[in-house]
């Protein structure tokens, strides 16, 4: 006879809401961006054989591509492991190891997205020199950045008593998406953020093509 744990025991000892987590609708972005695993290699070849960005912007672009490729990979790895979790156990007897493997990859996705946003803002912003979000504006970018901050500062927040005893981990999974003490983000919204990062990475992988589009007035805004 399979073990059936009480939901309160699971939520208290593993992760908030784990006993209610039964579905994930994170979109698959891989078919739309087949070059994602090769962004850094493509940038290297295009920089050597076609045209090269110079100065600090060369460093900005290479690191944007590094973070974009890492973010894209961890997003799809987390998505796949999450699906594995949903079929590996039940709400009364969850696959604990697989759950934490999935959360680890989602955390990696959020942290790389945060670094990408930081670099892009230092580079000059996402649009006409403006930052990707304003503090407290409720945008996808702002909430995703806040989730990354919760992950990054988890130890100091615990020490300062900012979390209740029920908050066993900084980020947990719900049917709607991701939850922390402060911010929530749906799976669809994270997919939109990663999609935007991927679109910019597609442009940045070829400096010559990017420069030509900018000259024609069709560059990245």
C-alpha positions, 0 to 999 in steps of 0.5 A: 500500500502506497504511503499517503501523507497529510497535505499539512505535513507536506506543505510544512516540511517540504515546500508551501503548496506542494500538496496542491501542485498538479500542473505546469503550463510553461510553454516550450520555446525551443522550436522558435529558437533553434540557435539558442544552444549555439548563440555564444559559438555563433557570436564567436565565429561571426565576430572573427569572420564578419564583424566585431563589436569593440570596447566595453560593448563587446563585453556587454554583448558577450555576457548578454549572450552567455546569460541568455543561453544559460537562462534559456537552457535552465528554463527548458531543463526546469520545464522538463524536470517539472513534468517528470515530477508531475508523473513521478509521484502524487500529491499525497506522496510527492517525488521530493528529489525531483521537485527540488531538482526542478526548483533548482533549475527554475532558480537558475533561470531566474538568476540568469534573467536577473543578471541579463537585465542588469547588464542590459540596463548598464548597456543603455536600457531595453528601450531608448536608454530606459531601464527594463522596469521601474521599482514596484511597477508590477511588470513581468520584469520587475516581479521576476527580478524580485523573485531572483532577489528573494533567492539571492538574499534568502540567508540574510532574510532568514537571519532578519526574520523576514520569513515565517517558519512556513517559508521553507524555501525561497521559491516554490511551485503552484499550478499558476506558476511561481510564488515567493513571500513577496512576488508571484509570476505565472509560467506563461509570464516567465515564458514571455520574459525568456522569449524576449531575452531569446529574441535579443540574443538572436540579434546579438549573435551576429554583430554584422547583421545587427549593425546593418539592421540598425543602419536601416532603422530596424535595429533593436529598440 
